[in-house]
Amino acid sequence: MKNLRLKSARAAKDLSQQQLADMVGVSRQTINAIEKGDYNPTIRLCLSICYALDKSLDELFWDENTEKLPDTM
């Protein structure tokens, strides 16, 4: 599934894929693959991207279609 929220947040900061990649220490191809939904990043990379874009994990990576965990956990 494409990550349009990531692409939108990156564009809102007027960052290219290369600029974001440089900020978080990965290749431009990695950012492209994440945006296209072809790569599932590690939590560490997700957090780095969130920090760079001033967004939360929920804002960029949580899939609203995924069931939430029960509150009893």
N, C-alpha and C positions, 0 to 999 in steps of 0.2 A: 504494500500500500504506500502510495506516495506521501511524503511528509511535506504537505503544502504549508503547514504552520511554520516549519523551520525556514522554508524558502521565503515566506512572507516576512518573518521576523528579520531575516538577513537583509532582505531588500529594504525594509523600513529603516535599518541602520546604514543603508547605502553601502553595503559591503558586497564585494564579489565573492564567489566561491573561494578563489585563491586567497583573498584577504582573511576570510574566516578560517580557512585551513591553516594559514600562517599563525593566526592568533592561538589556535588550539593544538598546533603541532602535528598536523596530519597533512596528507596530500589533498590537492583540489579534487582528485578523483574520489577520495573517500567522502568528502562533503557531497559531491554529485551523487554518489551511490546512496547515501543516506536520504537525500532529498527524493530520489527516484524510488526509494523503498527496496533497493537491492542489497542493502547492508544494514545489519542490526548492530549499532554501536555498543560498546561497553558502557557500563554506568559511569565510569570515570570520564569517558569522552562525552557522554551526554551532559554531565555536570559542567565540563569545560565549555561546551557549546552554550549551555544555559547562562553561565557566568558571562561569557563574551557578548551575549545578546540581551542581557538583563531580563531573562525570562526564567520561569520555574520549570521543573521537569514536567509537571502537569500541563503547562501551557504549550510545550513543544513536543512532548513524547507520549502523553497519555492518550490512548485510544478510547474515545467515549463509547465505542461499541463493545468494549471488553467489560465483562461483568465485574462489579466491585467485589472485593473480599467481604465476607460477613463481618459484622462488628464484633462477633464473639471471638475472633482470632486474637 
